[in-house]
């Protein structure tokens, strides 16, 4: 009565039989003819980057997308079956750089920007073809381009941009140079998958930017932001969150001698020793309790709670959880000599003290107005002349010594505090995260490679009090895995003042699901300026 069933079915063979049945009987075409007059249900595919073969996670997402479309087709809706490929951005560029043996932006310029862009397009076409084959094999119904056509366009582009004749998904035949066809892929007359490097997409973006410009929302400005020296680009807060890792750095306890108080110093701690060369101030919390202690031949100011208790580090990133117990500052100092508490005082009593910085001999510390990669800015005095203890309510008892070294050219919060206190600005790094002129033996060196030498310099100058390996969560570039730095940028921004207009529109929007509204409102509330280039 029934055909025998294998105890262990050959699923790949069964899947290929289904695919062959669909193709031979035009099942997808018949479905579209059947629903052509139905009410529209438009699904816009959020594209994956055409940069490598699909992974399992891509297959999961594509399967869910296909289920949604099949469900709505079964309910009689007319659907828009268009796949998308993300073709732009550093994902593609980083892989092309690897294939060409390029390391920096300078290497790309030397190679030739036009050649580099063409090579990026060739990579996109290669993996758009591969992902198309994989998606078809997965059973995903869409208006697919013929993978052989995509590869033919790639080869013609690489071969001097030859003229090709292309049979397109819409049924149209086009004869033109490969670049002319590539720039129109996904257009209404061509059909098939949309590609974000198409003219249609790029000109839409330019039209949007022009509208923003006409309404006064675009401006050129400076901001300190997370930066990848290898990629030579800034990263958004979302990208920073994606690249956070548990990392161990060499942290240092450094003495900043107080002017006018013989043998007395501020005890400052940092996990990024390279930023000490850009120090302009030290921050304390006016409402915290501080101690004056004696250690050897020196007296130090340090926060009481930070000094007394062991430090517990609870680190958690992407499901990974670590707990570290680190000794108290008292214990660290006691390991190299006796420690005596001399007095207790509020943080506000330290405000206004001036001090000697750890690298005041560097030319960068002695330039009037400070150092800025895009021109001199700041006050008339130099940093070494004006090192000052300032108030900052964000200084906490959670880590460090309670005295935070401030480098406005190396951190967004530092920059804001610098503006509030009218202190000079020192920005030490270029776009490759290498030190600019004026930083002594570190000039031209990469910030992520100098920690040990900074420690050695501090020890040689008698400024190093102690050091320790310190585990913490630190941002990395989510593309190339390089550790990030923070540096000022000279970029174009979109003012986000218009978010108030959007808020007024929100009540007229029907959110599906309803909780989307709260997420949108939260995004708008936290949106500052949007860097675009």
N, C-alpha and C positions, 0 to 999 in steps of 0.2 A: 504493500500500500504506500509506503514512504521510501524515498531514496535513502540509502544508508548515510549516516553522518559520521565523519571521522571523530575518533576520540579526542584528537588534538587538531582542531581545524587550522588550515593554512590561511590565516587572516590576510597576509599580504596578497595572496592569489585571489581571495574573495574580493578584496578591495579593488584590485585591478579589473576584475570582471564587472563590478558595478560601474567603474569609471568608463570602461569600454561600452557598456550598455547605454550610459547617459550620452556618450558622444555619438554612437551609431544611430540612436533614436532621437537625437536633438532634444533631449529632455529639458535642458535649461532654456533653450529657445522657445519650446512649447509652453513652459511655465510663464515666460514673459509675455508671450502672445495672449495667454489666458487671462493675465492680470493687467493687460495694457490699459484698460478703461477703468481700473479701480482707483480709489482715492490714493493720492501719493503718500508714501512714507519714506522720507529721505534719511538715509544713514550715511554720514560723512566719516570715512575711514580715517582715524588718526594714524598717520603713516609710521611704519618702522623705518629705520635708516637702512638704505641699500648699501651696506658696507661689508657684510659677511653673510654666510649662509644663515638661515633662520635657526634659532635655538628652540628647545622644548618650550620655553616660556612664551615665545612668539606663537608656536603652534597652539598652545592653550588659548591665547587671546584671539587668534584667528578663528578657532573653532567656535568660541562663544559669539563672535561677530556673525559667523555664518548661521548659527542657530537663531539669532535674533531675526536675520533677514528671511530665513526659511519660515519662521513662525508668522511673520507679517505677510509673507507671500501666500501662505496657506489661508490667511484671513482675507485674501482678495486684494491686498494693496499693491499698487504699482511702485516698484522700488528702483532706486538709483544704485546700480551695481558697479560702483567705481572704487577700485583699490587705489592706494596712494603709496608713494615712495618718498621718504625724506632724503634729499640729496645734498643738503648743505650743512655746514658746521664742522666743528673740529673732530667729530667722530671719523669722518671720511678723511679729513686732512691729516690727522695723526697716523692713520694706517698708510696713507700714500707717502708720508715722510719716512716711515719705517722702510717701506719697499724701495725708496730711492736713497736711503742712507742719509737723509737730511736730519739735522739736529735742532736748528733754530730758524727764526724768521729770516735772519740774514742769509741762511743757506737757501731758503726758498727764493729770495730776491735774486741771488746769484744764479740759481737754476733757471729762473725766468718765471714770472707770475703767470703769464699766458700759458706756458707749457704746463705749469703746475695745475692750473685750473682744468686744462684739457685732460690731464692724467686723472684728476679727481672724477671728472665726468665718465671717463672710461671705466674707472672702478665701480661707479654707481651702476652703469649699464651692465657690467659683468654680474653684479650681485642682484640687480633687479631681475635679470634673466633667471638666475639661480633660485631666487625666492619665488618667482612666478612658477617655476617648475615644481618647487616644493609645495606651494599653495594648491596648485591643481592636483597634485598627488594626495594632498590632505582632503580633497573633496570640496574645496571652497569655491562657491559659484560667484564669479565676477567677470567683468569685461576685460579679460586678460589680453595683453600684447603677446604676440608670438615670441617666445624666448629667442628663437633663431634670428628674428628681426632685430631684437635689441643687441644681440652679439654682432650682427652684421653692421649695425650702426656704429658700434664701438670700434670694430676693426677699420671701418672706412674713416672714422674720425682720426684714429691713430695713424692711418696711412695718408696723411696730407689732406684730410677732409675731402675724400673722394665723393663724386656724385653717385647716388644709389637710387634704386627704385624700390619703394616700400609699399607692401600691401597692408593697409592699416585696419584695426579692429572695426572701424565704421564701414568697411567695405571700399573705402576710397583708396586709390593708388596714387602715390606721389613720387615724382622724380626730382631730386634736388640734392644739394650738398648735404652730407650727413649732419653738419651743425644746424642747418636750416630745419631739418626734420626733428632733430633732438629738441630744439628750443620750443617746439609746438606739441610735444608729446602730451597726451591727456586733454588736449583742447577739444571743444565740442565737435569740430569737423573731423578730428582724428580718432576720437574715442580711446578706449583703453585706460590704463592706469594714469593717474596724474603724477607728475614729477615736480618737486618743489623748485627745481632749477629752470622751469619753463618761463617763457616770456610772460605768460598770463599771470603767474604767481608773482614774479618780480615786479612787473609794472603795477600790479595791485598794491604791493607794499609801498612802492614809490608814490602812488596816488594818495595812500593813507598818510605818508609822511608829509607830502605837500599840503594836505588838508590841515594837519597838525601845525605845520609852519605858518600857514595863512592865518590860523587862529591864535598864533603867538605861544604855542606850547613847546616849541623846540628851542633849546638854548645850548650854548657851549659852556661847560663848567668843569670844575675840579672836585674830586671826591677821593677819599681813601677807601680802597676796596680790596677784597681778596684777589690775588693775582697769581697765575701760574707762569713762572719764568720760562719753563720749557716751551709751553704753547704760546707765550707772549700775549696773554689775554686775561681780562677780568672774568670773574665768575659771579653769578647771582647767588643770593642766599639759599635758594633751593638747590643749586648745584653744590654749594658748600656742604649742605646737609647730607647730600648723597655721597660725599667723599670723606666723611669723618671716620677716623680710625683711632684705635688705641695705639699710642706711640710712646716710646721712652726717649726723652731728651736729656742732655746734660744741662741741669739748672745750676745757677751760681748765686751765692750770697756775696754781695759786694759792698765795700765800705765807701760811702760818699762823705769825705771829711766836711764838717760844718765850719763855715767861715766864722772866725771870732770866738770859737770854742776849742781851745787847744786839746788835742788828743780825743776829740769827740766826733762821731760820725753817724750818719743815717745807715742802718743796715737794710739794704735793698736786695730783693730776690727777683730773678727772672728765669723763665724756661727758654727764652730766645736771646742768648748772649749777643748775637749780631746787632740787635736793636740798641744796645748800650751806646754805640757810636753815634746814634741820633738822639740821645737823651737831652731833654730841655728842662725837665721839672721832675719833682717827686710829689706824689699825692698821698695824703693821709685822710682818715675819716675823723672829722672834728669831734664826733660823739663817741668814739672808741677810746678805751683806756690804753695808754702806752707806758712803757717802762724805760728807765735809763739804767743800763746794766754795765758792769765792768767785766771785760774779758781780756786777760793779758794786759798789754800796754794801752788798750783802747777802751773807750766807753761808747756804747751804742744806744740809739733809740730803736725800740721795737714794740709792736703791739703785744699787750699782756697775754691775751688768750692764745695768740699764735705762738708766743714764746713758751707757754707752759704745757700745752697739751699735745699728745701724739696726733698725727695727721692721718685721717682715714680717707682713702680715695675709693669711691664707688664709681666704677667706670662701666658704661653700658652703651654699646653701639650695635645696631642691627642684630639683636638677640645675643650678642656676645657680652658677657658680664664678668668683670674682674673686681676684686677687692684687694686694696693694698694698704698696709699699715706702715707709715713712715715715722721716724722718731721726731720728737719735738725739737724746736730750735735750741732749747736749753741743752738737750742731750747732744745735739750736733756740736755745739760750741764746747761743751764740757769734755768732749773727746780730745780737744787740743789745748785744754787749760782750764783753770778754775773760772767760775762764773759767779758774780755777785750782783744782786739787785740793789740799786742805789736809791731810786725814787720812782714814784708813780705819778703820772700826769695825764691830763686830757689831751686828745689829739689837737685841739684848737691851739694849745700852747706851742705847738711846733710850726704853726702857720707863719709864713714870712721868713723862716730861716733860709739862708743861702748856703750853698755848698760847692765843693769842687767836684766836677764830673769825672768819670773814669777815663775819658779820652779827650780832655780839653786841649791837648796839644795838637790835635788834628786841625788842618786848615778849615774844614767844614764847620767846626765849632766856633770859628773866629770870624766868619763872614757876617758883616752887618745885614740883618734881615733874615739870616738863615740860608738854607739851600733848597732849591726847588727845581725839578728837572725842566720846567717850562718857563724859567725866568725867576729872578729873585723876588721874594715876597716877604711879608711879615713886618716886624717892627725894625726900627733903625739899629737897635743894639744886637750884638751877637749872642748866641746861646751861652757860651762860656762865661759871658759877663753877667748873666741874669738867671743862673740856675736857682730855682726858688721852690720852697715847699708850699703846695696849694691844697685847697680843700676839695674832696671828692667823696660824695656819699656812697659811691659804689664800692669803695674799698671795704673788704670784708674780712672776717676772722676765719674764713674757710680754708685759705691757703696762703702761702707766702709769709712775709714778715709784718704785714700791715702797712708797709711803705711801698708804694707802687711807682716804679720808674715810668715816666711819661715820655713817649716819642711820637708826636703828632704825625710824623711822616711814615709811621709803621703801624697805625691802628686807627680805626674809625672813631672809637670812644676817646682815644688820646687826642685825635684831631679836634673833636668837639670841645674837650676840656682846654686845649690850647687856645681855641678861639675865645672861649669864655674868660680866659685869664690873660689874653693879649701877650702871649709868649712867642718867641721866634719859632720857625718851622724848619726842620731839617728832614729832607727826603733823600735817603741814601742810595736808592736802587734805580737802575734803568729797567727797560721792559723785559730784559732777560734775567732779572733779579741779581745783576752784578752791581758791585759798588761803583758809584760815580767817582769823579776826581775829588780829591780833598779828604780821603779817608786813609791816608798813610799806606801801610803795607797791605791793606785790604782792598785798595782801589783796583777795580777790574776783576775781583774775585766774586764767586757766587755766594749769596747769603747762606744757602743751605749747606755749604761746605767749609765754613770757617769756625764752627763752634769750638773745636779743640784749640785752634790758634788764638781765638779770643781769650779762652781760659788761660792759655800760656802767657799772653800779653798782660792780663790782669795780675797773674802771679808775679811776673817780672817787675811790675810797677808797684807791688805791695798792696794792691787793692782787693785781691781775692781773699775772702774770709773762709769760705767753705764751698764745696761743690757736691752734687749728688745726682744720681740717675733718677729721673722723675717721670713716672708713667702718667699719662693724661690723654684726653681725647683731643686730637689735632686734625685740622682739615687738610685734605689732599685733593689734588686734581682728579676728578672722577674719570677723566679720559686717559691720562698718561700716568697717573698714580704719583706724580711728583708732589712733594710737600709745597703748600702754598705759602706765600708771603703776603704782607699787606703793604700797599704802596699807593701814592696818589696818582690819579689818572687825569689826563686832559682829554675829555670826551664830549660827545653830543648826548644830550638828555631830553626826554619828554617830561615836561612838568605834569604832575598828576593832580593839579587843582580841579580838573574836570571830573574827578571821581564824585564830587558833590552832585554834578548833573546826573551821573549814572545812578546815584542813590535815589534821586527823585524819580528815576524811571523804574527802579526795582519793583515798587508795588504793582506796576502794570504787567509784570512778567509772571507767567505761570511756570513755577519751578517743578521739574520732574527729575528726581524725587524732590519733595518739599525742602529737605534739609540742605539742598543746594544753595538756597537763598542765604542761609547763615554763613556758609563757607564763602560765598561771593562777598558778602558784607565784611567778613573778617579780612579777606584779601584786600578789599578796597581800603579798609581802615589802616592796614599796615603798609600800604603802598606809598613809597616816597617818590623820588624821581626815578625814571626808568632810563637806564643807560642803553643807548642804541648803537653806539659805535665808538 
